[in-house]
Amino acid sequence: MAPRHKPRFCARTHLKHPLSGEYHHYRVPLQDLSLTGAFIEDDLPLSVGQCFPLTIWLDENQSIEVEAVVRRAAPGQGVGIEFVGMSHPDSARLREFFTTRAHTADTA
């Protein structure tokens, strides 16, 4: 029997406009985003369980800082990350992004 995936705590949102993240001064594209995580489309040298700081650019002038942990690594595709640390102001900016600028949610 194939292992079952846990249901998502927050629905992922496919983005109307591409967003990027920054990991150690290296820009990475985000495929989707939620209030609790994202999928980075890049072959980063990260392994499951690894924590790292990530800057997410919500637009040209506004970014948020998160502490992320890799929850899934898909070689050749990217990594699924969970946000494990974020300031209250950055959390509020992310929520505001979802209410005003994000696309419809995908609950898959």
Backbone bond lengths (Angstrom), bond angles and torsions (degrees), N, CA, C in turn:
res aa  C-N    CA-C-N  psi(-1)  N-CA   C-N-CA  omega(-1)  CA-C   N-CA-C  phi
1 M - - - 1.440 - - 1.529 108.67 -
2 A 1.325 117.03 134.14 1.458 121.82 179.53 1.526 109.95 -72.02
3 P 1.358 116.48 143.39 1.459 118.40 178.80 1.524 110.79 -65.91
4 R 1.316 116.05 144.09 1.461 121.01 179.07 1.518 109.44 -89.15
5 H 1.315 115.40 141.90 1.456 120.12 175.18 1.517 108.79 -83.56
6 K 1.327 116.08 143.42 1.455 120.20 175.91 1.528 108.41 -68.81
7 P 1.324 117.58 144.85 1.459 119.25 175.30 1.528 109.77 -65.71
8 R 1.321 116.20 147.53 1.456 120.86 -179.86 1.521 110.46 -70.39
9 F 1.326 115.50 140.07 1.454 121.60 175.39 1.524 109.95 -69.46
10 C 1.341 116.61 -40.68 1.467 123.13 177.81 1.523 107.88 -126.96
11 A 1.313 116.12 139.12 1.461 120.45 179.36 1.523 110.46 -65.55
12 R 1.336 115.82 140.87 1.457 120.95 174.41 1.512 109.13 -77.97
13 T 1.313 116.05 148.26 1.450 122.10 178.79 1.513 109.42 -117.85
14 H 1.323 115.84 124.64 1.451 120.38 172.45 1.519 105.80 -78.12
15 L 1.293 116.89 132.11 1.447 121.81 -168.78 1.524 113.57 -85.76
16 K 1.341 116.80 136.29 1.464 121.77 175.46 1.525 109.85 -64.28
17 H 1.300 116.29 -42.92 1.459 122.67 179.77 1.521 107.70 -122.57
18 P 1.312 117.53 135.87 1.466 119.24 -178.16 1.527 111.92 -58.80
19 L 1.299 115.32 140.59 1.455 121.61 173.40 1.516 108.08 -112.16
20 S 1.303 115.20 159.14 1.456 118.21 175.63 1.516 109.11 -129.44
21 G 1.308 113.30 157.95 1.446 121.27 174.97 1.513 107.88 -117.71
22 E 1.305 115.54 169.09 1.454 120.65 177.62 1.519 108.05 -132.57
23 Y 1.311 114.75 123.30 1.461 122.93 -178.10 1.523 107.02 -124.69
24 H 1.316 117.52 110.87 1.468 122.73 -177.52 1.530 111.45 49.45
25 H 1.325 116.76 49.21 1.476 125.29 178.22 1.523 113.37 66.82
26 Y 1.314 117.83 19.33 1.463 123.42 178.82 1.520 107.76 -115.55
27 R 1.335 117.40 120.71 1.471 121.82 -179.44 1.517 110.83 -76.02
28 V 1.336 115.74 135.44 1.465 121.83 179.20 1.519 109.26 -132.65
29 P 1.338 118.74 139.00 1.460 121.18 179.25 1.531 111.73 -80.91
30 L 1.337 115.97 141.40 1.457 121.40 175.98 1.523 108.60 -99.40
31 Q 1.318 116.74 128.36 1.468 121.66 178.27 1.516 110.48 -80.82
32 D 1.329 115.63 -43.49 1.458 120.59 177.40 1.511 108.89 -149.76
33 L 1.319 114.42 171.38 1.452 120.60 -172.44 1.524 108.74 -150.64
34 S 1.325 115.95 147.10 1.461 121.19 171.17 1.525 106.88 -137.74
35 L 1.309 116.74 -179.65 1.456 119.71 176.88 1.523 112.01 -70.77
36 T 1.330 116.60 -15.63 1.467 120.01 -175.54 1.527 114.46 -120.18
37 G 1.335 118.30 -0.85 1.453 119.14 -178.85 1.510 112.81 -179.86
38 A 1.332 115.19 -174.14 1.462 121.64 -177.35 1.520 109.53 -160.00
39 F 1.332 115.00 169.30 1.460 120.75 171.38 1.523 106.79 -119.56
40 I 1.326 116.07 121.55 1.461 122.60 -179.47 1.517 108.11 -96.39
41 E 1.331 116.18 121.92 1.460 121.94 179.84 1.518 109.78 -85.71
42 D 1.293 116.84 82.26 1.456 120.36 179.29 1.516 107.93 -168.21
43 D 1.294 115.50 154.94 1.462 120.45 178.81 1.524 109.18 -93.91
44 L 1.326 116.04 64.99 1.457 121.57 -179.70 1.524 110.31 -68.52
45 P 1.311 116.88 147.68 1.467 119.61 177.27 1.523 111.57 -80.11
46 L 1.329 116.07 59.53 1.453 121.98 -178.69 1.518 109.34 -120.00
47 S 1.317 115.85 148.65 1.457 119.54 178.97 1.527 110.03 -118.76
48 V 1.321 115.58 160.60 1.463 121.49 -179.75 1.533 108.96 -56.38
49 G 1.330 114.79 131.78 1.457 120.94 -179.68 1.515 114.20 95.21
50 Q 1.315 117.73 -12.75 1.458 121.23 -178.22 1.524 110.68 -76.51
51 C 1.337 116.51 133.29 1.467 122.57 176.51 1.520 109.79 -97.89
52 F 1.336 116.07 146.99 1.461 120.22 178.54 1.521 109.72 -159.60
53 P 1.339 117.04 154.28 1.461 120.39 175.64 1.526 109.76 -82.46
54 L 1.333 116.58 143.08 1.459 121.56 -179.72 1.516 109.13 -139.27
55 T 1.322 115.58 132.91 1.453 122.16 171.48 1.514 107.08 -99.41
56 I 1.324 118.21 128.77 1.459 122.36 177.05 1.519 107.61 -111.92
57 W 1.330 116.20 123.69 1.458 122.07 -179.85 1.519 108.86 -89.75
58 L 1.338 116.81 111.96 1.458 122.32 179.03 1.528 111.00 -80.64
59 D 1.316 117.12 -26.12 1.461 124.38 171.59 1.526 106.80 -160.42
60 E 1.331 117.61 -170.45 1.464 120.26 -176.16 1.521 113.54 -62.78
61 N 1.324 116.88 -28.14 1.460 120.82 -173.48 1.518 115.17 -114.75
62 Q 1.311 117.75 -7.26 1.465 120.37 -173.53 1.523 110.84 -125.12
63 S 1.319 114.91 127.16 1.462 119.86 178.43 1.519 109.35 -134.53
64 I 1.324 114.70 163.35 1.460 121.39 173.36 1.524 107.76 -126.64
65 E 1.309 115.67 152.60 1.462 122.48 178.93 1.518 108.43 -110.17
66 V 1.327 116.28 128.31 1.456 120.52 177.91 1.520 109.98 -129.92
67 E 1.289 115.63 153.46 1.460 122.36 167.54 1.515 104.31 -99.32
68 A 1.325 116.73 123.92 1.461 121.36 -174.30 1.523 110.53 -119.60
69 V 1.331 114.67 155.06 1.458 121.05 173.04 1.524 107.24 -129.44
70 V 1.330 115.93 138.15 1.459 121.17 179.54 1.516 108.50 -75.67
71 R 1.337 116.40 122.78 1.456 122.02 178.28 1.517 112.23 -104.26
72 R 1.349 116.63 -23.88 1.470 120.45 -179.73 1.517 108.05 -149.92
73 A 1.322 116.54 133.99 1.456 122.03 175.57 1.521 107.91 -118.31
74 A 1.322 116.78 124.23 1.463 122.74 179.04 1.527 106.93 -116.96
75 P 1.336 118.00 97.03 1.463 121.20 -176.73 1.528 112.24 -51.84
76 G 1.327 114.83 130.78 1.458 120.89 -179.96 1.505 113.88 82.33
77 Q 1.342 118.11 -7.10 1.465 121.94 -179.01 1.526 112.07 -117.78
78 G 1.312 117.04 -49.73 1.451 120.30 -179.40 1.508 112.35 152.33
79 V 1.331 115.57 -161.71 1.463 121.20 -178.22 1.528 110.34 -132.93
80 G 1.321 115.29 140.07 1.455 122.29 172.80 1.508 107.92 -92.95
81 I 1.323 116.46 128.17 1.461 120.42 -176.76 1.516 111.10 -121.97
82 E 1.323 114.93 152.88 1.459 122.41 173.17 1.517 107.60 -114.22
83 F 1.322 117.03 137.70 1.456 121.08 175.36 1.530 107.61 -80.99
84 V 1.322 116.37 121.61 1.457 120.01 -179.19 1.525 112.27 -112.62
85 G 1.318 116.52 -5.52 1.459 120.70 177.04 1.513 110.62 -157.06
86 M 1.356 115.00 134.53 1.458 120.65 -179.94 1.529 107.14 -163.15
87 S 1.319 116.95 140.73 1.463 119.73 178.35 1.530 110.10 -69.10
88 H 1.324 116.36 160.27 1.467 120.34 177.29 1.527 111.68 -61.71
89 P 1.349 119.60 -43.36 1.473 119.14 177.54 1.528 112.47 -61.65
90 D 1.334 118.41 -40.05 1.464 120.58 179.05 1.530 110.78 -68.38
91 S 1.331 117.09 -36.97 1.459 120.49 176.13 1.527 110.48 -61.89
92 A 1.322 116.73 -41.72 1.471 120.88 178.22 1.527 110.69 -64.89
93 R 1.341 118.07 -39.92 1.467 120.79 178.01 1.525 110.96 -64.52
94 L 1.328 117.23 -38.80 1.458 120.54 178.50 1.531 110.30 -66.09
95 R 1.319 118.41 -43.52 1.470 121.26 177.64 1.533 110.82 -61.92
96 E 1.323 116.83 -41.15 1.455 121.55 178.74 1.529 109.94 -63.38
97 F 1.325 116.80 -39.50 1.465 121.29 176.79 1.528 110.19 -57.55
98 F 1.320 116.80 -45.32 1.463 120.74 -178.69 1.527 112.36 -66.99
99 T 1.302 117.91 -36.10 1.459 119.01 -177.88 1.520 112.88 -79.06
100 T 1.325 118.48 -22.68 1.464 119.59 -175.42 1.521 115.22 -113.94
101 R 1.332 118.51 -26.72 1.460 118.11 -171.19 1.516 116.21 -129.64
102 A 1.289 119.71 -12.49 1.460 120.91 -175.83 1.532 111.11 -81.68
103 H 1.303 115.47 160.67 1.466 123.61 179.46 1.516 109.45 -82.13
104 T 1.303 117.66 178.14 1.460 121.26 179.30 1.519 111.04 -63.45
105 A 1.297 116.84 146.78 1.456 123.03 -177.28 1.511 111.75 -75.66
106 D 1.335 114.47 150.16 1.459 122.66 174.82 1.511 106.80 -117.73
107 T 1.285 117.66 119.90 1.467 120.73 -175.38 1.523 113.17 -89.40
108 A 1.307 118.44 8.11 1.463 120.57 -179.22 1.502 111.88 -67.20
